[in-house]
């Protein structure tokens, strides 16, 4: 994710937040 962090930052950030929210 760190690789595409600069390209798809919003998407990656959203996925991270989603996973964190789901898995707590």
mmJSON file of the N, C-alpha and C atoms, coordinates in Angstrom:
{"data_MODEL":{"atom_site":{
"group_PDB":["ATOM","ATOM","ATOM","ATOM","ATOM","ATOM","ATOM","ATOM","ATOM","ATOM","ATOM","ATOM","ATOM","ATOM","ATOM","ATOM","ATOM","ATOM","ATOM","ATOM","ATOM","ATOM","ATOM","ATOM","ATOM","ATOM","ATOM","ATOM","ATOM","ATOM","ATOM","ATOM","ATOM","ATOM","ATOM","ATOM","ATOM","ATOM","ATOM","ATOM","ATOM","ATOM","ATOM","ATOM","ATOM","ATOM","ATOM","ATOM","ATOM","ATOM","ATOM","ATOM","ATOM","ATOM","ATOM","ATOM","ATOM","ATOM","ATOM","ATOM","ATOM","ATOM","ATOM","ATOM","ATOM","ATOM","ATOM","ATOM","ATOM","ATOM","ATOM","ATOM"],
"id":[1,2,3,4,5,6,7,8,9,10,11,12,13,14,15,16,17,18,19,20,21,22,23,24,25,26,27,28,29,30,31,32,33,34,35,36,37,38,39,40,41,42,43,44,45,46,47,48,49,50,51,52,53,54,55,56,57,58,59,60,61,62,63,64,65,66,67,68,69,70,71,72],
"type_symbol":["N","C","C","N","C","C","N","C","C","N","C","C","N","C","C","N","C","C","N","C","C","N","C","C","N","C","C","N","C","C","N","C","C","N","C","C","N","C","C","N","C","C","N","C","C","N","C","C","N","C","C","N","C","C","N","C","C","N","C","C","N","C","C","N","C","C","N","C","C","N","C","C"],
"label_atom_id":["N","CA","C","N","CA","C","N","CA","C","N","CA","C","N","CA","C","N","CA","C","N","CA","C","N","CA","C","N","CA","C","N","CA","C","N","CA","C","N","CA","C","N","CA","C","N","CA","C","N","CA","C","N","CA","C","N","CA","C","N","CA","C","N","CA","C","N","CA","C","N","CA","C","N","CA","C","N","CA","C","N","CA","C"],
"label_alt_id":[null,null,null,null,null,null,null,null,null,null,null,null,null,null,null,null,null,null,null,null,null,null,null,null,null,null,null,null,null,null,null,null,null,null,null,null,null,null,null,null,null,null,null,null,null,null,null,null,null,null,null,null,null,null,null,null,null,null,null,null,null,null,null,null,null,null,null,null,null,null,null,null],
"label_comp_id":["UNK","UNK","UNK","UNK","UNK","UNK","UNK","UNK","UNK","UNK","UNK","UNK","UNK","UNK","UNK","UNK","UNK","UNK","UNK","UNK","UNK","UNK","UNK","UNK","UNK","UNK","UNK","UNK","UNK","UNK","UNK","UNK","UNK","UNK","UNK","UNK","UNK","UNK","UNK","UNK","UNK","UNK","UNK","UNK","UNK","UNK","UNK","UNK","UNK","UNK","UNK","UNK","UNK","UNK","UNK","UNK","UNK","UNK","UNK","UNK","UNK","UNK","UNK","UNK","UNK","UNK","UNK","UNK","UNK","UNK","UNK","UNK"],
"label_asym_id":["A","A","A","A","A","A","A","A","A","A","A","A","A","A","A","A","A","A","A","A","A","A","A","A","A","A","A","A","A","A","A","A","A","A","A","A","A","A","A","A","A","A","A","A","A","A","A","A","A","A","A","A","A","A","A","A","A","A","A","A","A","A","A","A","A","A","A","A","A","A","A","A"],
"label_entity_id":["1","1","1","1","1","1","1","1","1","1","1","1","1","1","1","1","1","1","1","1","1","1","1","1","1","1","1","1","1","1","1","1","1","1","1","1","1","1","1","1","1","1","1","1","1","1","1","1","1","1","1","1","1","1","1","1","1","1","1","1","1","1","1","1","1","1","1","1","1","1","1","1"],
"label_seq_id":[1,1,1,2,2,2,3,3,3,4,4,4,5,5,5,6,6,6,7,7,7,8,8,8,9,9,9,10,10,10,11,11,11,12,12,12,13,13,13,14,14,14,15,15,15,16,16,16,17,17,17,18,18,18,19,19,19,20,20,20,21,21,21,22,22,22,23,23,23,24,24,24],
"pdbx_PDB_ins_code":[null,null,null,null,null,null,null,null,null,null,null,null,null,null,null,null,null,null,null,null,null,null,null,null,null,null,null,null,null,null,null,null,null,null,null,null,null,null,null,null,null,null,null,null,null,null,null,null,null,null,null,null,null,null,null,null,null,null,null,null,null,null,null,null,null,null,null,null,null,null,null,null],
"Cartn_x":[0.842,0.0,0.874,2.047,2.958,3.385,3.415,3.844,2.827,1.555,0.517,-0.032,0.632,0.163,0.12,1.128,1.193,0.229,-0.129,-1.017,-2.474,-2.805,-4.189,-4.255,-3.857,-3.844,-5.254,-6.216,-7.583,-8.152,-7.971,-8.528,-7.859,-6.538,-5.802,-6.174,-6.276,-6.617,-8.007,-8.914,-10.275,-10.282,-9.523,-9.461,-8.889,-7.834,-7.217,-8.207,-8.891,-9.872,-10.99,-11.429,-12.496,-12.073,-10.882,-10.395,-10.255,-9.707,-9.531,-10.877,-11.875,-13.206,-13.872,-13.68,-14.312,-13.627,-12.297,-11.551,-11.302,-11.665,-11.506,-10.071],
"Cartn_y":[-1.208,0.0,1.255,1.112,2.264,2.69,1.721,2.03,2.93,2.538,3.329,4.416,4.608,5.615,6.988,7.285,8.6,8.693,7.54,7.549,7.51,6.516,6.384,6.582,7.747,8.024,7.975,8.684,8.674,7.26,6.499,5.144,4.27,4.301,3.488,3.885,5.189,5.676,5.182,5.221,4.772,3.285,2.507,1.061,0.797,1.519,1.327,1.656,2.788,3.196,2.167,1.678,0.672,-0.594,-1.093,-2.313,-2.1,-0.957,-0.662,-0.585,-0.027,0.108,-1.258,-2.11,-3.433,-4.341,-4.382,-5.267,-4.631,-3.371,-2.7,-2.315],
"Cartn_z":[0.0,0.0,0.0,0.579,0.65,-0.748,-1.669,-3.035,-3.728,-3.678,-4.355,-3.441,-2.316,-1.363,-2.012,-2.837,-3.478,-4.646,-5.225,-6.387,-5.945,-5.139,-4.674,-3.167,-2.729,-1.293,-0.708,-1.302,-0.77,-0.691,-1.761,-1.795,-0.747,-0.701,0.266,1.683,1.901,3.242,3.628,2.679,2.946,3.277,2.534,2.785,4.171,4.508,5.832,6.935,6.8,7.806,7.891,6.726,6.701,7.422,7.098,7.739,9.238,9.608,11.033,11.73,11.043,11.638,11.787,10.771,10.8,11.818,11.763,12.653,14.019,14.164,15.434,15.668],
"occupancy":[1.0,1.0,1.0,1.0,1.0,1.0,1.0,1.0,1.0,1.0,1.0,1.0,1.0,1.0,1.0,1.0,1.0,1.0,1.0,1.0,1.0,1.0,1.0,1.0,1.0,1.0,1.0,1.0,1.0,1.0,1.0,1.0,1.0,1.0,1.0,1.0,1.0,1.0,1.0,1.0,1.0,1.0,1.0,1.0,1.0,1.0,1.0,1.0,1.0,1.0,1.0,1.0,1.0,1.0,1.0,1.0,1.0,1.0,1.0,1.0,1.0,1.0,1.0,1.0,1.0,1.0,1.0,1.0,1.0,1.0,1.0,1.0],
"B_iso_or_equiv":[0.0,0.0,0.0,0.0,0.0,0.0,0.0,0.0,0.0,0.0,0.0,0.0,0.0,0.0,0.0,0.0,0.0,0.0,0.0,0.0,0.0,0.0,0.0,0.0,0.0,0.0,0.0,0.0,0.0,0.0,0.0,0.0,0.0,0.0,0.0,0.0,0.0,0.0,0.0,0.0,0.0,0.0,0.0,0.0,0.0,0.0,0.0,0.0,0.0,0.0,0.0,0.0,0.0,0.0,0.0,0.0,0.0,0.0,0.0,0.0,0.0,0.0,0.0,0.0,0.0,0.0,0.0,0.0,0.0,0.0,0.0,0.0],
"pdbx_formal_charge":[null,null,null,null,null,null,null,null,null,null,null,null,null,null,null,null,null,null,null,null,null,null,null,null,null,null,null,null,null,null,null,null,null,null,null,null,null,null,null,null,null,null,null,null,null,null,null,null,null,null,null,null,null,null,null,null,null,null,null,null,null,null,null,null,null,null,null,null,null,null,null,null],
"auth_seq_id":[1,1,1,2,2,2,3,3,3,4,4,4,5,5,5,6,6,6,7,7,7,8,8,8,9,9,9,10,10,10,11,11,11,12,12,12,13,13,13,14,14,14,15,15,15,16,16,16,17,17,17,18,18,18,19,19,19,20,20,20,21,21,21,22,22,22,23,23,23,24,24,24],
"auth_comp_id":["UNK","UNK","UNK","UNK","UNK","UNK","UNK","UNK","UNK","UNK","UNK","UNK","UNK","UNK","UNK","UNK","UNK","UNK","UNK","UNK","UNK","UNK","UNK","UNK","UNK","UNK","UNK","UNK","UNK","UNK","UNK","UNK","UNK","UNK","UNK","UNK","UNK","UNK","UNK","UNK","UNK","UNK","UNK","UNK","UNK","UNK","UNK","UNK","UNK","UNK","UNK","UNK","UNK","UNK","UNK","UNK","UNK","UNK","UNK","UNK","UNK","UNK","UNK","UNK","UNK","UNK","UNK","UNK","UNK","UNK","UNK","UNK"],
"auth_asym_id":["A","A","A","A","A","A","A","A","A","A","A","A","A","A","A","A","A","A","A","A","A","A","A","A","A","A","A","A","A","A","A","A","A","A","A","A","A","A","A","A","A","A","A","A","A","A","A","A","A","A","A","A","A","A","A","A","A","A","A","A","A","A","A","A","A","A","A","A","A","A","A","A"],
"auth_atom_id":["N","CA","C","N","CA","C","N","CA","C","N","CA","C","N","CA","C","N","CA","C","N","CA","C","N","CA","C","N","CA","C","N","CA","C","N","CA","C","N","CA","C","N","CA","C","N","CA","C","N","CA","C","N","CA","C","N","CA","C","N","CA","C","N","CA","C","N","CA","C","N","CA","C","N","CA","C","N","CA","C","N","CA","C"],
"pdbx_PDB_model_num":[1,1,1,1,1,1,1,1,1,1,1,1,1,1,1,1,1,1,1,1,1,1,1,1,1,1,1,1,1,1,1,1,1,1,1,1,1,1,1,1,1,1,1,1,1,1,1,1,1,1,1,1,1,1,1,1,1,1,1,1,1,1,1,1,1,1,1,1,1,1,1,1]
}}}
